[in-house]
Amino acid sequence: MKTSRTTITNITNELLERNVVRNLKPELQAVRHGHELVGINPLAGFSLGIDFTLDQVAISASDLAGNTVAETAFCVDAADTADSRVAAAAGALRTMLEERGIDDAKIVGIGVGIPGQIDRRTHMVGGSLPGQPWSMLDVRSILARHLPFQIFVENNSRLEGFAEKRWGAGQRSDNMLYLSFSSGVGMALFTEGQLYRGSIGAAGEIGHMSTDINGAPCPCGNRGCLVQRTGTAHVLSLLRPALGATADWSDVLRETSKGNPVCLTILAEVGALAGRFLAGIANLLDPELVVIGGELAQTGEPFMGPLAMALKSHTLPLTSSHISVVQAALPPGATTGARGGAALAIREMAKTPIIDELGTL
């Protein structure tokens, strides 16, 4: 599509009048052929993110430059319904916006993270894990009943990966693989800087790929799934005989930092298993960077070292020669996912007419 210089000038002048863009400060601006440069006004609008995990909801708001301006989070009961979770999130979001003085008219969109596979054609969450609150529901319709904004729905592990790509360890990588080892095992793949979703949006469910077809049955219907051997529930089950029947993840982190030999042994075994499995994924996808997040990554070298060594040892020579494996820079969980949702909303906003409405109300 060709556009005349006059049309571009008129559009720019209109955006300047609406304060959507602004002239850059003299110390920042560059002059080309006598023309001053303009840039997006970060405060012309705001994006929102919400991330729903099994027992937590996190909410984030950012300006158009991606700076976080407000955040909140709260716990939910694992048995709460999807509708009750969204209603609670909508109430907390409304309070947050009012406290910050952010008007609805300035909201460009909201990125929402949901666990599980999401069919982008129907917004239906897949039923691979029966009993989860989102299973087999049209999640966008539920969200739209409570949230009066442009809604972009995404798997929450991919939102964590999106945040890591935007602000964390993946900022300089165009071909990045993000893995989260938590209660579930999720994945986000970036190719040429773009988030890969698959043909209908269901890509990335690496946690339910089998490591042993004769292994224990998984609720998803498969056997020996990766999450059954590398998820936090499994690691805790291996460590509780030594740490105590009520040990939780904070106990694991504390004992690991103290050099508890049982923790070091178990984390090394789980890390090596994860690394061997990921070697096949690396041979298939050829990422330049593998970023490991989630609660297991928080243990640091006891998990990361064996994982990286096994991955490099079991990839083909050409892949192994250039691939890097690093720990995520951002904390695991819903807060990072919510930040990723806000960043996603800004990117997706560019594909909608919403920018035409900024500054007109």
HUFENUR-V326495 format. One record per backbone hydrogen bond with DSSP energy under -0.5 kcal/mol. NH is the residue of the N-H (numbers start at 1). CO is the residue of the C=O. Records with the same first field share a line. If there is no record, write none. Layout:
# HUFENUR-V326495
NH: CO, CO
This chain:
# HUFENUR-V326495
8: 4
9: 5
10: 6
11: 7
12: 8
13: 9
14: 10
15: 11
16: 12
17: 13
18: 14
19: 16
20: 15
21: 15
22: 39
24: 37
28: 25
29: 25
32: 30, 35
33: 31
35: 32
37: 30
39: 22
41: 20
42: 40
44: 41
45: 42
46: 106
47: 62
48: 109
49: 60
50: 111
51: 58
52: 113
53: 51, 56
57: 74
58: 51
59: 72
60: 49
61: 70
62: 47
63: 67
64: 42, 45
66: 63
69: 61
70: 61
72: 59
74: 57
76: 55
80: 77
82: 133
85: 81
86: 82
87: 83
88: 84
89: 85
90: 86
91: 87
92: 88
93: 89
94: 90
95: 91
96: 92
97: 93
98: 94
99: 95
100: 96
101: 97, 98
102: 97
103: 101
106: 103
107: 104
108: 46, 106
109: 46
110: 150
111: 48
112: 110, 152
113: 50
114: 154
118: 201
119: 124
120: 118, 200
122: 119
123: 119
124: 119
125: 137
126: 117
130: 128
132: 129
135: 132
136: 125
137: 134
139: 123, 137
140: 123
142: 138
143: 139
144: 140
145: 141
146: 142, 143
147: 143
148: 146
149: 147
152: 110
154: 112
156: 114
159: 155
160: 156
161: 157
162: 158
163: 159
164: 160
165: 161
166: 162
167: 163
168: 163, 164
170: 164
171: 168
173: 170
176: 174, 190
177: 289
178: 176, 188
179: 291
180: 186
181: 179, 293
182: 180, 184
186: 180, 184
187: 204
188: 178
189: 196
190: 176
191: 194
193: 174
194: 191
196: 189
197: 195
203: 197
205: 202
206: 204
207: 185
208: 205
209: 206
211: 224
212: 224
215: 212
218: 222
221: 218
224: 216
226: 209
227: 207
228: 225
229: 225, 226
230: 226
231: 227
232: 182
235: 231
236: 232
237: 233
238: 234
239: 235
240: 236
242: 239
243: 239
244: 240
247: 244
251: 248
252: 248
253: 249
254: 250
255: 251
256: 252
257: 253
258: 254
259: 256
260: 255
264: 260
265: 261
266: 262
267: 263
268: 264
269: 265
270: 266
271: 267
272: 268
273: 269
274: 270
275: 271
276: 272
277: 273
278: 274
279: 275
280: 276, 277
281: 277
282: 278
283: 279
284: 280
285: 281
286: 282
288: 175
289: 175
290: 324
291: 177, 289
292: 290, 326
293: 179, 291
296: 181
298: 294, 295
299: 296
300: 297
302: 299
303: 300
304: 300
305: 301
306: 301
307: 303
308: 304
309: 305
310: 306
311: 307
312: 308
313: 309
314: 310
315: 311
320: 316
321: 317
322: 319
323: 319
324: 288
326: 290
328: 292
337: 333
338: 334
339: 335
340: 336
341: 337
342: 338
343: 339
344: 340
345: 341
346: 342
347: 343
348: 344
349: 345
350: 346, 347
351: 348
352: 349
355: 352
356: 353
357: 354
358: 354, 355
360: 357
